Amino acid sequence: MRVLMIDDHALFRFGLQELLERRGIEVIAVGDASAGLQRVAETAPDVVLLDMRMPQLSGLELLRQLRAAHQRMPIAMLTTSAEERDVIDSLQSGAQGYLLKDMEPDALIAALGEIVRGRTVVAPELAIVLARAVQSEARVAQTDSGIADLTPREQEILCHLAEGQSNKSIARRLGISDGTVKLHVKAILRKLDVHSRVEAAVIAVERGLCERVPGREG
């Protein structure tokens, strides 16, 4: 296995290089992104290890540049960051792995082997972070679907909810019965998968829905 490691921390870089080479793994180690870009083209590594935080060009930016240049070899982030946004951004930008620098050596080597074989590997400690992010994205998708299912009348009533109006006030303004408004509100809450008028109103404001409702002023 040939590994290209791009990390600006010299002590860590030299230490990991020695550790991997003792296990029979060929390592090319460089300390900055520009050198890394050059070495990718020259060495055809089996896997690239990127530090997330580097001066001038971050690991995430370098990852995106490599993918934009149609470099298809496996790339894994090797970092101290356990931030949810870093994990998601890396995977969405084309990383096949997100590994932490405090991993046990055997676990790191096993993860590299899995990544080279085409699997996506995330450090076990980050499983809950990844699960939370996936749930959040699923929630957004569900909300988007619910918004698309709203009828024009339901969208109109939702915007009145966002203005803080009561059912009776909405009924008077629209010339319909209080009971009809209640039915529409129930349908809105069900479609948006929320439990209160306030939650529905927040979605309307955050998504700018009322700006798009035909026939509404201001």
SULDAGI-V909986 format. One record per residue. RES is the residue in one letter. SS is DSSP state (2 for helix, 1 for strand, 0 for the rest). OMEGA is omega in radians with two decimals (none if undefined). Layout:
RES | SS | OMEGA
RES | SS | OMEGA
This chain:
M | 0 | 3.10
R | 1 | -3.09
V | 1 | 2.97
L | 1 | -3.12
M | 1 | 3.14
I | 1 | -3.04
D | 0 | -3.07
D | 0 | 3.12
H | 0 | -3.00
A | 2 | -3.08
L | 2 | 3.11
F | 2 | -3.09
R | 2 | -3.13
F | 2 | -3.13
G | 2 | -3.13
L | 2 | 3.11
Q | 2 | -3.14
E | 2 | -3.13
L | 2 | -3.11
L | 2 | -3.13
E | 2 | 3.07
R | 2 | 3.11
R | 0 | 3.08
G | 0 | -3.14
I | 0 | 3.10
E | 1 | -3.08
V | 1 | 2.94
I | 1 | -3.04
A | 1 | 3.09
V | 1 | -2.98
G | 0 | 3.11
D | 0 | -3.01
A | 2 | -3.09
S | 2 | 3.08
A | 2 | 3.12
G | 2 | 3.12
L | 2 | -3.14
Q | 2 | -3.07
R | 2 | 3.07
V | 2 | -3.11
A | 2 | -3.05
E | 2 | -2.92
T | 2 | -3.12
A | 0 | -3.09
P | 0 | 3.05
D | 0 | 3.12
V | 1 | 3.09
V | 1 | 3.05
L | 1 | -3.09
L | 1 | 2.94
D | 0 | -3.12
M | 0 | -3.06
R | 0 | 3.07
M | 0 | 3.11
P | 0 | 3.09
Q | 0 | 3.14
L | 0 | -3.10
S | 0 | 3.09
G | 2 | 3.13
L | 2 | 3.11
E | 2 | 3.11
L | 2 | 3.07
L | 2 | -3.12
R | 2 | 3.10
Q | 2 | 3.13
L | 2 | 3.12
R | 2 | 3.10
A | 2 | 3.11
A | 0 | 3.08
H | 0 | 3.00
Q | 0 | -2.98
R | 0 | 3.13
M | 0 | 3.10
P | 1 | 3.10
I | 1 | 3.12
A | 1 | 3.02
M | 1 | 3.05
L | 1 | -2.86
T | 1 | 3.02
T | 0 | -3.04
S | 0 | 3.04
A | 0 | -3.13
E | 0 | -3.12
E | 2 | -3.09
R | 2 | 3.12
D | 2 | 3.14
V | 2 | -3.08
I | 2 | -3.14
D | 2 | -3.13
S | 2 | -3.12
L | 2 | 3.13
Q | 2 | -3.14
S | 0 | 3.03
G | 0 | 3.08
A | 0 | 3.06
Q | 0 | -3.14
G | 1 | 3.03
Y | 1 | -3.00
L | 1 | -3.12
L | 1 | -3.05
K | 0 | 3.13
D | 0 | 3.07
M | 0 | 3.01
E | 0 | -3.10
P | 2 | -3.13
D | 2 | 3.13
A | 2 | 3.12
L | 2 | -3.12
I | 2 | 3.09
A | 2 | 3.13
A | 2 | 3.11
L | 2 | 3.11
G | 2 | 3.12
E | 2 | -3.12
I | 2 | 3.12
V | 2 | 3.12
R | 0 | 3.02
G | 0 | -3.14
R | 0 | 3.06
T | 0 | -3.07
V | 1 | 3.05
V | 1 | 3.14
A | 0 | -3.08
P | 2 | -3.13
E | 2 | -3.07
L | 2 | -3.11
A | 2 | -3.12
I | 2 | 3.09
V | 2 | -3.13
L | 2 | 3.14
A | 2 | 3.13
R | 2 | -3.14
A | 2 | 3.12
V | 2 | 3.11
Q | 2 | 3.13
S | 2 | 3.13
E | 2 | 3.10
A | 2 | 3.12
R | 2 | 3.11
V | 2 | -3.14
A | 2 | 3.13
Q | 2 | 3.11
T | 2 | 3.11
D | 2 | 3.13
S | 2 | 3.13
G | 2 | 3.11
I | 2 | -3.13
A | 2 | -3.11
D | 2 | -3.12
L | 0 | 3.04
T | 0 | 3.09
P | 2 | 3.12
R | 2 | 3.12
E | 2 | 3.08
Q | 2 | -3.14
E | 2 | 3.14
I | 2 | 3.09
L | 2 | 3.14
C | 2 | 3.04
H | 2 | 3.06
L | 2 | -3.14
A | 2 | 3.09
E | 0 | 3.09
G | 0 | -3.08
Q | 0 | 3.09
S | 0 | 3.10
N | 2 | -3.12
K | 2 | 3.13
S | 2 | 3.12
I | 2 | -3.13
A | 2 | 3.14
R | 2 | -3.08
R | 2 | -3.08
L | 2 | 3.13
G | 0 | 3.10
I | 0 | -3.08
S | 0 | 3.08
D | 2 | 3.14
G | 2 | 3.11
T | 2 | 3.10
V | 2 | 3.13
K | 2 | 3.12
L | 2 | 3.12
H | 2 | -3.14
V | 2 | 3.10
K | 2 | 3.13
A | 2 | 3.12
I | 2 | -3.13
L | 2 | 3.14
R | 2 | -3.10
K | 2 | 3.13
L | 2 | 3.14
D | 0 | 3.07
V | 0 | -3.02
H | 0 | -3.10
S | 0 | 3.08
R | 2 | -3.13
V | 2 | 3.12
E | 2 | 3.12
A | 2 | -3.14
A | 2 | 3.12
V | 2 | 3.11
I | 2 | -3.13
A | 2 | -3.12
V | 2 | -3.10
E | 2 | -3.10
R | 0 | -3.13
G | 0 | -3.04
L | 2 | -3.03
C | 2 | 3.09
E | 2 | -3.05
R | 2 | -3.10
V | 0 | -3.12
P | 0 | 3.02
G | 0 | 3.13
R | 0 | 3.13
E | 0 | 3.05
G | 0 | none
